[in-house]
Amino acid sequence: MLAGLLAFLGAYERRRRHEMSQLAAWPRTLPQDAGLALRQLLKSAASVFGAPRALLAWGEADEPWLHQAAWADGDDFQERRDPRETLHPLVAEALDGVNFFCLDAARAVAAVLQAAPGGPHAWRGAPIHPALVSRFAMKAVLSLCVRGESVDGRLFVLDKRRFIADDLVLGEVVGSHLSESLDHLLLTRRLRQAAATEERVRLSRDLHDGVLQSLTGAALKLETAQRLLDEQPAAARQRLAEIQHLIADEQRNLRFFIRDGTLDPLSLAAGDVTLETRLRLMAQRLEDVWGLRVGIELEELNGTADHLAYDICHLVQEALANAARHAGASAVRVTLAARDGGVDIVVIDDGRGFPFQGDFDHETLNARQLGPVMLKERVDSLGGTLAIHSSPSGARLAIRLPCPRPRA
């Protein structure tokens, strides 16, 4: 009897050490690819229990799908998804929110042992949705709750030779680990999607502010050249030469954009060009494209706004192009000044103003959905404000940008 007891204790100790070693080996970092990450998590979960198969079924908040990922010995892995209602409820109502195991889930009335505060509790019935049981040929199964901040589902550990009550206790730890890992995986994926969306928005703004505006100017010059072609061929050739120069500039711009990821509004590489030089080159370029007279005044900047040069140039370019294209302005004055830890940009034109008349601050423009959309989006992305005064004789745009504190 003593020998038998010692053998039992030895086997129990070996099993516990195996379980602890597998828990300690739980993946701390996951591959960026969701399929590879799920494969690794399911393999780890199955290894903790010494089971040959594992299935994860889960849904994400505000999604209509029930996702399923299955792993089996030999590193066989498969994924699929169904509408949630197809497999609802995933487990019997009496077993919702608790861990349980069953030795033959395919039976219409199966014996189930479920975790309970006072100790394991017996229950009889069909524990798992019949379609899921049939799809994955379930027989002996341990089912664990997987509930995180953004995921809700169940892990099914399949085909272990013998489940015992201790597996329910161990399952609490495994379910918690898996919930945290899935939350981390989904959060990382959403952050990547948000970053990609933000980059697409930035790309659309930069293309709108640069190449698309220049192409619009080129189209207008072509119309003028076409009208002049018969009566003033010399002037028409001059317009065509200007268009050729403009298109060459934009080709250079696109090459810089593809290489460096920034669309420089000056058709120059970023380099050490100062803000004042950038603005004056940009003003000259817009005068050529739109026939504007642009005056630029810089007051006491002292290098304060140089680190915002890229964004300031895009803001001013968008404001000037709008004044020429939509308001029919012939002259624009741009003033920049560094005051009270920020940069003030004032753009005044002699056009016909906006469709609305009067004074409007940033909140009012957003609330009433007034003003230039692309310009407002760029100002918002920089944490700045925009105020507009509009009248039939012209418009005044006042932009305030905060200056980020320099790094220590």
N, C-alpha and C positions, 0 to 999 in steps of 0.2 A: 504493500500500500504506500509506504514511504517512497519507494522508487518510482511508482506511478505518479505520485504527487509531485516529486521533483521533476520528472519528465514533463508533466503538464506545465509547471511553472517555467521551465526552461523554454518550452515552445511559446508560451505566452510572452516571455521576455524578448525572444527573438522577433516575434510579430510586432511588439511595441517598438523595438528599435528600428525595424524596417519602416514602420509608419512614421516615426519621428524623423528618420533620415530622408524620407520622401517629402515630408512637409518642409524640412529645412532646405531641400533642393527646389522648392517652388520658385518658378522663374521670377526674378526681380525686375528684369527688363524684357520687353517684348519686341518682336520685329514690327516694323511699320506696316508691313502687309498684314491685313486683317486675317486672311486665311491662314497664313503661317502662324500668327499669334494664337488663333483659336485651336489649331492643331496642337501647338505646344501646351496650351492650358489643359486640353482634354487628355492628352497623354500623361501629364503630370497628375491630374485628378485620378485617372484610372490606376496609375502606378501606386498611389497612396493606398488603395484598397486591394491591389494585386488583381485587378479585373482586366479582362481582355478587350472590353469595349466601353465606350462612354458616349453619351449623347447629351448635347446642350440644346434646349429649346427656350427661346427668350423673345421678348418684345421690347422695343424702345418707346419711350414716352412720345405721345403724339404721332405714332406710326401705326398703320393698319396691318402690319405684317407680323407673323410669327416666324422667326428665323430658326433654322435647325442646322446644327453642325454635329457630325458623327465621326468618331475616330475608332479604329480597330487595330489589333495586333498586325504587324507588317507595315505599319504607318499608312494604312488605308484611311483616306479622309474624304468626306463628301459634305456638301452644303446645299441647302434649298430653303425656300420660304413659301408660306401659304398665307392667305388671308386669315386673320385671327379667328374669325368665326368658324373656319373649317375644322379646327381642332379645339373648340371651346365647349366645355371646360377641359383644360389640359389634364387635370386630375379630379377625382370625385370631390364634391363640395365638402364632405366631412374631412377630407385630407388637405384641403387648401390651407397653405401657410404652415404646414408641419412636415418634418422629415419622416420617411417611412421606408420599409422594405417589404418585399413580397417574393416568395419563392416560385410563384407561377402566375404572372400577371395576365396570361392569356385565358385563364379560367373566368367564366362569367361571374362566379362567386369565389373570390380568392381570399385566403387568409393573409391579413396584413398586420404588421407590428409597427405602430406609429409612436414617435417620441411625444412625451407628455411631461408636464412639470413634476408629477408625482412618480414618474417612471414609465417605461414602455407600456403601451396600451394596445390591446387586440381589437381589430375591426375586420368585418367581412363585407365583401362586395367587389365591384369592378373598379380597381384603383385608378386606372389610366385610360384615357380616351382610346376606344377600340381601334380607330384608324392609325393612331401612333403606334400602338402595340403591334398591329399587323405590319405596318411599314418597316419597322425595325426588328421584327421577329423577337419581341421581348418575352423573356421567361423569368429568370431570377433577376430582380431589379432593386436597386437602392435609389430612392428619389430624394433629392436635397433641394431646399429652397435657395434660389439665387436672387437676391433683391438688393439693388444698389440705388444710387441717386438717379440714374438714368436708364436702368435696365431692370426687368422683372421677368423671371422665368424659373426653369428647373434644370438641374443636372440629373441625368439618369445613368447610374453606374450599372453595367449590364454583365450578366453571365459569370459572376464570381461563383466559385464552387460552393461557398457556404457563407451566408450573411449571419451576423450575430448582433445582439443588442448594443455591444460596444461600438459597432459601426455607425449607429445613430449619433453617438456622442462625438466620434471622430468627424462625422459628417457636418456638424455645426462649424468646426474649424475650416474644413474644406470649402463649405458653402460661403463662409465669410471671405476666405482668400480669393475665391473665384469671383465673388461680387465686386471686390475691390479691384481686381485685375481687369474685369470687363469695364467697370466705370472708367478706369485709367485709359483703356484702349479706346473707348468711345469718345472720351474727352479729347484725347490726342487727335483722333480722326476729325472731330468737329473743329478743333483749332486749326488743323491743316486746311480744312475746307474754308474756314473763315479767312485764313491768310490768302488762299487762292482767290476768294471772292474780292478781298480788298485789293489784291494785285490787279485783278481784271478791272475794277473800278478806277484804279490809278492809271492803268493803261488807256482806258477809254477817255479819261479826262485829258491825258497828255496828248493822245492822238487828236482829240477834238481841239485842244488849244493850239496844236502845232500844225500837223500835216493837213488835217481837214480844213482848217481855216485858210491855209495857204492855197489849197486846191480850189477852194471857193473863190479866192482872189484871182487865181489863174483863170478860172472859168469866166469871170467878169471881164478880165483883160482880153480874153479871146473874143467875147462878144463885141468889145470895142474895136478890136483889130479887124473883125469881119465887116463892121460898118465902114471902116476907113479904107478897106482894101482897094476899092475902085477909085475913090476920089482922092485919097491921100496915101498912096502906096508906101511912101517913105515913113510916114507916121505909123502905118500898119506894121512895117518891118521892125520899127523900134519897139512896138508893143510885143511882137513875137520874140524879139531878143530878150526882153524883160521876162517873158514867160519862161523861156528856155533857161535863163539864169535862176529863176525861182524854183523850177523843177529840179535843177541840179542841186540847189541848196537842200531841198527836201530829200533828195536821194542820199545826200551826205548825212542828213538828220536821221534817216531810218537806219543807215549803217551804224551810226553811233548808238542808236537805241538798241539794235540787235546785239551789239558788242558789249555795251556798258549797262543796259537796262534803264537808261534815263534818256528822255527825249529833250535835248537841250534846245530851248526856243531860239538860240542865237546861231544855230548851225555851226557850233564850235564844240570841241571837246571841253570838258569842264575845266581842267587845268587850274591855273592860278588867276583866272580872269576875275576882276573885282565886280562887285554889284553895280557900281556906276558904269563901268565899261559895258557890262552885259545889257543894262537898260538902254544905254545910248545906241548900241548896235541893234538891239531889238527895235527901238524907235525908228532907226533908219530903214530897217527891213519892212516895218509896217507902213511907213511912208511910201515905200516903193510899191507894196502890194495894194494898198487901199487909197493912196493919194492923200493921206492925212498930213496935217502939220502937227507935229508932236513936240511939246516943250516939257523938259524934265528938270525939276529942281530937287536937290538933295540938301537937307538941313541937318547938320550936326549928327551925322550917322556914326562917324569915327569907327567904322568897322563893326558896329553893333549888330547890323543886320546881314553881314556877309554870309553867315551860316544858313540864312533863310533865302539866299539869292535865288536858288532854283524855283522855290515856290513863289517868291515875290514877282519874278519875271513872268511866270505863268499867269498870276493874278492880273498883272498890268496888261499883259498881252490879250487876255480874255476881255478885259474892260475896254481896251482900245478897239479890238475887232468888233465888239458889240456896238460901240459908238458909231463906227464907220458903216457897218453892215445894216444894222437895224434902225439906228437913229439918224442916219444920213449926215453925221457930223463931218465938218471940214477941218476943225482944229480941236486939239485936246491938250490940256495941261495936267501933268502928273507931278505931285509933290510927295516926297518921302521925308519923314523925320522920326528920330528915336526919342521917345519921351516916356518917362515913368515906367521903365522896364519893359517897354514894348515898341512896336513900329507902327506908325500911322501912315497910311497910304491914301491920298486924296486924288481922285480923277475927276476932272471937270471938262465937259464937252459943250459944244455949241449946237448940238443936234436938236431933234424935236422931242426929246425926253422919252420916258416910258409911257405905256398905255395908261398908267395911273398917275395922278398928280398929287403933290404934297410931300410931306416929310414922313419917313417910315424907318423905324429902328429894326434891329435884327429880329426880335421876337415877333413883331408885327408882320414882317416880310414872310417869316416861316408860317405863322398862324394863318395868314391869308393866301399863302402860296403865290407870292408876288416876287418879281425880280428875276435876274438871270440865274437859271438853275445850276449850270456848271460852276459859275463863280461862287454861288452860295455853298455848294458842296465842298469846294476846295477850302473856302474860309472855315466852314464847320470842321473839316478834317484837321485843320491847324489850331482849333480851339479859339478862333478869332470871332469878330463881329463885323457886320456890314450894316451901314445906314445909307439910305438913298433919299436925296431931294430931287424931285422930278417936276419939270415945268415945260411948257411948249417951246421955250427958248433954250432948253438944254437940261443936262442932268449933272448931279454931283454925287459921287460915290465915296464914302468914307469907310475905309477898312482899318480895323485895329487888330494887330497880331501880337500875341505874347511872345517874348523872347525866351526860349528854354534856358535854364541856368546852365552855365558851363560845368563840365564834369570836374570833380576835385582831382 
